[in-house]
């Protein structure tokens, strides 16, 4: 139950304070208080928000299942808790991965661009 409570807290915090922060001023391109990533990634940010919300709701459901099991675990409780735990952890992993990719500097993102220009001179010198 502690893990489910922590996941609910993290999922809530991610929505209250999204990765990358929020705009602090109004302009023609954005509104104050809106997530910066929502403007930078308009197609994937709603998916991130939906997945994070699913993780939040599943963690709340898991907490309710643990509280209900205090009266005496039933067969449903024993079967449902691992399933809801999995459905709670997977959105958390997705949200974490998305926030890392979205907030990482563009030049450092793992990519295959310009791999032909990798400097291999240090490898050939050490081999001789």
NORHUWO-V690173 format. One record per helix or strand of 2 or more residues. SS is the DSSP state (2 for helix, 1 for strand). FROM is the first residue (numbers start at 1). TO is the last residue. If there is no record, write none. Layout:
ss:SS from:FROM to:TO
ss:SS from:FROM to:TO
//
This chain:
ss:2 from:2 to:16
ss:2 from:36 to:40
ss:2 from:45 to:71
ss:2 from:75 to:103
ss:2 from:106 to:108
ss:2 from:115 to:117
ss:2 from:121 to:127
//
